[in-house]
Amino acid sequence: MRKDKKQLNLPKFCIWVVVFSCIGLGCKPTPPDVTGKSRYYATCQHLLDNATGASATILTRYGRLYGGDTATTETACWTYCGVGKVVDGYDKWGQIGFALYRPQDSAISLPAFCFEIMGDTWQQWYSFNQGYGPPMEGSTHSYSCILDTTDGTWGFLYDGYFYNSGFSSNEIWRQPGSVIVWSGEISNFENDMAGTADSPCRFTNLCYATNGDTLIVAHYGSSDYVDSDD
């Protein structure tokens, strides 16, 4: 994993501020009708032709995983920004952020800095090492992912440092995306979404790129939406 400093022209302000929060473990309302879902989201999405990049500054909040300190079933929650599209009825994405992950047969919840793509194949990179992350609870960091459509490869930046993921090129990502996503995600409804009512997870400096790596401020439009399964 190579880490290099790379400067991008990131704006110092943004019109959008997204706040994710959740209520305490065991106090969630009755789940909405999400029959057949394997993931649950609190999400802000910006529809965009020729989407090739996403960026955000995120205040780190780790939601608690269901079952407390004694459960040993695999589960996770993620917080990220990314680019997505649908190809032949299947979701495709590239994204970067942080996660809280509990492996199967373990009672230990592991925070991580992570990025991944879903294209021709699903490729993931997680760092549980403090040298590369994960971000500390309450700390603020910038995250960016940039697509190069000439060869279908992705670049990922964390606090301005470029991470060479080593991911293989993807034929599917030789074409740009169609939506920018800033999202919290959980694998079980009983998990907390990132943050709490008193200490929410904040996304600021929401930006996107089209056909290149120049990130510009995202403006809310009539076709954009904020939604939550919680």
C-alpha positions in Angstrom: 0.0 0.0 0.0 1.6 3.3 -1.1 0.6 6.5 0.5 1.6 9.8 -1.3 0.6 13.4 -0.7 -1.7 14.7 -3.5 -3.2 18.2 -3.5 -6.8 18.7 -4.8 -8.6 22.0 -5.1 -11.1 21.4 -2.3 -13.4 24.3 -1.5 -13.5 25.6 2.0 -17.3 25.8 2.3 -20.3 23.8 1.2 -24.0 24.5 1.1 -24.9 21.0 2.4 -24.4 19.8 5.9 -25.6 16.2 6.5 -26.2 15.0 10.0 -26.6 11.3 10.8 -27.8 10.3 14.3 -29.4 7.4 16.0 -31.1 6.5 19.2 -29.7 4.1 21.8 -29.2 0.4 21.3 -32.4 -1.5 22.2 -34.6 1.7 21.8 -35.1 1.6 18.1 -38.6 1.9 16.7 -40.3 -0.9 14.9 -38.4 -1.4 11.6 -40.1 0.0 8.5 -41.2 -2.3 5.6 -37.7 -3.2 4.3 -38.6 -6.8 3.4 -35.8 -8.5 1.5 -33.2 -5.9 2.4 -29.8 -7.0 3.7 -28.5 -3.4 4.3 -30.1 -0.3 5.9 -29.1 3.3 5.1 -29.2 6.9 6.1 -28.2 8.5 2.9 -27.9 11.8 0.9 -27.8 11.3 -2.9 -27.0 13.7 -5.6 -28.0 12.6 -9.1 -25.3 13.5 -11.6 -24.4 12.7 -15.2 -20.8 11.7 -15.8 -20.0 11.4 -12.1 -16.3 10.5 -11.5 -15.6 11.6 -8.0 -16.9 12.3 -4.5 -15.6 14.0 -1.4 -16.6 14.9 2.1 -15.2 16.0 5.5 -16.7 13.6 8.1 -16.8 13.9 11.9 -16.0 10.4 13.1 -18.8 8.7 15.1 -18.9 4.9 15.6 -22.4 3.5 16.1 -22.7 0.6 18.5 -23.2 -2.9 17.1 -26.1 -4.9 18.4 -25.7 -7.4 21.2 -23.2 -5.3 23.1 -19.8 -6.7 24.3 -20.8 -10.3 24.4 -22.3 -11.0 20.9 -20.2 -13.0 18.5 -22.2 -12.8 15.2 -20.7 -11.0 12.2 -22.0 -7.5 11.7 -20.8 -4.0 10.7 -21.7 -0.3 10.2 -20.1 1.9 7.6 -19.9 5.7 6.9 -18.6 6.9 3.5 -18.8 9.0 0.4 -18.8 7.5 -3.1 -19.9 7.3 -6.7 -22.6 4.8 -7.9 -24.5 3.6 -10.9 -26.7 0.6 -11.9 -25.5 -1.8 -14.7 -27.9 -4.5 -15.9 -30.0 -4.1 -12.8 -27.0 -4.4 -10.4 -25.6 -1.7 -8.2 -22.0 -0.7 -8.8 -19.9 1.7 -6.7 -16.6 3.1 -5.5 -16.5 4.5 -2.0 -14.2 5.5 0.9 -14.8 6.0 4.6 -14.7 4.3 7.9 -16.3 1.3 9.5 -16.9 -0.6 12.7 -16.7 -4.4 12.1 -17.2 -7.4 14.3 -16.0 -10.7 12.8 -17.9 -14.0 13.1 -17.2 -15.8 16.4 -15.5 -12.7 17.9 -16.8 -10.3 20.6 -14.4 -7.6 19.6 -15.6 -4.6 17.5 -12.9 -3.3 15.2 -12.8 0.3 13.8 -11.3 0.6 10.4 -10.4 3.0 7.6 -11.6 1.5 4.4 -12.4 1.8 0.7 -13.9 -0.5 -1.9 -15.3 -0.8 -5.4 -17.9 -3.0 -6.9 -17.4 -3.3 -10.7 -16.4 -6.4 -12.7 -15.4 -7.8 -9.3 -15.8 -6.7 -5.7 -12.5 -5.3 -4.3 -12.1 -4.1 -0.7 -9.3 -2.7 1.5 -9.6 -2.3 5.3 -7.0 -1.0 7.6 -7.3 -1.8 11.3 -3.8 -0.4 11.8 -3.5 3.0 13.5 -0.8 4.0 11.0 -3.3 4.1 8.2 -6.3 4.7 10.3 -8.8 4.0 11.7 -9.9 7.5 12.6 -10.3 8.3 16.3 -13.8 8.8 17.7 -14.6 12.5 17.5 -11.9 13.4 15.0 -12.6 15.0 11.6 -11.1 13.8 8.4 -11.5 14.4 4.6 -12.3 11.5 2.2 -12.2 11.5 -1.6 -12.5 8.9 -4.3 -11.7 9.6 -7.9 -12.4 7.5 -11.0 -10.1 7.4 -14.0 -12.4 6.3 -16.9 -9.5 5.8 -19.3 -8.6 2.5 -17.6 -11.4 2.0 -15.1 -9.2 2.5 -12.0 -9.9 4.3 -8.8 -7.8 6.6 -6.6 -8.6 7.2 -2.9 -7.5 10.1 -0.7 -7.6 10.4 3.1 -6.7 13.8 4.5 -5.0 14.6 1.2 -2.9 11.5 1.1 -3.3 9.3 -2.0 -3.6 5.6 -1.5 -2.6 3.3 -4.3 -5.1 0.6 -3.7 -3.7 -1.9 -6.1 -7.2 -2.7 -7.3 -7.3 -4.1 -10.8 -8.9 -2.1 -13.6 -12.6 -2.6 -14.2 -14.2 -2.5 -17.7 -17.5 -1.5 -16.1 -15.8 1.7 -14.7 -14.6 2.8 -18.1 -17.9 4.7 -18.1 -18.7 7.2 -15.4 -21.3 6.9 -12.6 -24.7 8.5 -12.3 -25.1 9.4 -8.6 -23.0 10.8 -5.7 -23.6 9.2 -2.3 -22.9 10.4 1.2 -24.1 7.6 3.5 -24.3 5.7 6.7 -25.0 2.0 6.3 -25.6 -0.9 8.7 -25.8 -4.7 8.1 -28.4 -5.4 10.8 -31.3 -3.1 11.7 -30.5 -3.5 15.4 -27.1 -1.8 14.9 -26.8 1.9 15.5 -26.2 4.1 12.5 -23.1 6.2 13.0 -23.5 8.8 15.8 -26.0 9.4 18.5 -28.7 12.0 19.0 -26.4 13.9 21.3 -23.2 13.3 19.2 -24.2 13.1 15.5 -22.0 12.2 12.6 -21.6 15.3 10.4 -20.7 15.4 6.8 -19.5 18.8 5.5 -17.7 20.1 2.4 -19.7 17.8 0.2 -18.2 17.8 -3.3 -18.2 15.9 -6.6 -16.3 15.6 -9.8 -17.4 15.0 -13.4 -15.1 13.7 -16.1 -12.0 14.5 -14.2 -10.5 15.1 -10.7 -11.5 18.7 -10.1 -13.9 18.6 -7.1 -16.6 21.2 -6.9 -19.2 22.1 -4.3 -22.4 20.0 -4.4 -25.7 22.0 -4.5 -29.0 20.5 -3.6 -31.4 20.0 -6.5 -35.0 19.0 -6.9 -34.0 15.5 -8.0 -31.7 14.9 -5.0 -32.9 13.3 -1.8 -32.1 12.5 1.8 -33.6 9.3 3.1 -33.3 6.8 6.0 -34.4 3.3 6.7 -34.1 4.0 10.4 
